[in-house]
Amino acid sequence: MDRSELKAWLRLSLTDGVGNGAARKLLAAFGSPQAIFCQTADALRQVVSEVQASAFVGYQGLCE
């Protein structure tokens, strides 16, 4: 696991309001933590609630 992958996993697990269930849904939909952070808010809202999707705003810097 490289540094950017570890960073994305940690960020996903520490994102407020996003529990294990939501994280599993996101991973099933997008494949990896890095891919989750590359999604638009609209794409995230297709999978999780509005509040959970908004928790990812500002983390697009993890998209690599």
N, C-alpha and C positions, 0 to 999 in steps of 0.2 A: 504494500500500500504506500503510495507516494504522499508527499506532504499535502498537496491540494485535495486529494481524496480524503485523507484523515480530517482535514479542516472542514470539508463539507459534511462528513459524518458527524463530527462534533457539533457543528452549527445546527444540523437537523435535530439532533437529540436535545439540544439546549434551547431551541426556539420556543418561546413562551406560547402557550395555548395549543401547541401541537403535541399531542400525546402519542403513545405507541400505535393506537388504531389509525390515526390520521397519517402517521409516518408510513405505516404499512400500505395504506391506500395510495399514497403518493409514490412510494417505491414501485408498487405494482403498475401504476399508470405510466411512470416516467423512467423507471429502470435503475437509476442511481441517484445518490444525493446531489451530485454535480448537475445532473439533468434537471432535477427539481428546481434548483436555484437559477436555471436558465429559462424557466417558463415565465410567461406573462401572467399577470393577475387573473385574466380571464380563463386561461388554461387551468390554473390552480383551482379556481372556483368551480370548475367542472368536476373536481374530485373531492374537495373539502369545502367547509363552510366559508362564508365571506370573511369572518373574523380570522379563521385560520389562514386563509390565503393572504390576508393583509399582513400577517406576521412575517411574511417573506419579503415584503417591500423593503428595499434598501440593501438587500443581500446579493444583488445581481453581480457584485464584484467576485463572488465565488464561482461564477459561471466561467468555465475554462474549456 
